[in-house]
Amino acid sequence: MDLLEHMHEFKSSPALREALYEHAVCKEFPAGTVILQENAYIRAIPIVTKGALKVLRADEEGRELLIYYVRAGESCIMSFLGGLHHETSKVRAEADEDVEILLLPMDKVVHFMKDFPEWLDYIFKLYHKRFEELLDVVNAIAFKKVDERLLDLLRRKEKMSASKVLPITHEQLANELGTARVLVSRLLKQLEEQGVLELGRHKITLK
C-alpha cells in the first residue's frame, strides 16, 4: 500500500515517493512513546503517515509547553533544522496517539533538497505553517486566559482525533499548557458545571 500517494504533499512526485520508501525506515509507535528527546542528536527526521506527534519544549525547571502537532503527511521542522545544522534537539517529540512514521536519515534529507524540487517546496511550506503556529502559541500565552487556552487545546484534540471523547488526564493537559495541574482541574470542573464537557476517569467528553 502506498502510504504517501493519498497525501497532497507527495501526489505530484512518484519519484519522490519512491525515493522516500527506498531510504526511509517505516516504524510504528504506541501513544506516549517519546520519539525524540531534548538534547539528543537528530539522526533522522520523522514523516508521519498515520496518527499524530506532539512537540513540546521544557524549561530548566521541567515545565513543558505544547508547541505544535505533527499530523499525517507532515514532518517536524524543528528536527529538520536541528539535524541540518548538526545541533541537538531543542524539543521533545512524543506520540500523541498510535503513530506510523517514516524516518528519513539526515544525509538523505540533504540529497533530497538537491534532487527533488517538490521536497524543498514541502519543507518551505512546513516551515511557514510551523512559524504561524508558533505565533499562535505566543499570542495565546500573551493575550488569552488559561481557561481559553485550555478550551482551545481540547477543541484541537477533538478535531484531530475526530472524536468528542478524549483519553487524556488533567496532568497531561497541564503539561501541554505549561501550567499547574491543580489549576487545570479547577478550570475543567468549571467547564463541566457550565455544560461544556463531562469529566471521566482518564477521559474528557466534549459536549
Secondary structure, 3 states (H helix, E strand, C coil): CCCCCCCHHHCCCHHHHHHHHHHCEEEEECCCCEEECCCCECCEEEEEEECEEEEEEECCCCCEEEEEEEECCCECHHHHHHHHCCCECCCEEEECCCEEEEEEEHHHHHHHHHHCHHHHHHHHHHHHHHHHHHHHHHHHHHHCCHHHHHHHHHHHHHHHHCCCEECCCHHHHHHHHCCCHHHHHHHHHHHHHCCCEEEECCEEEEC
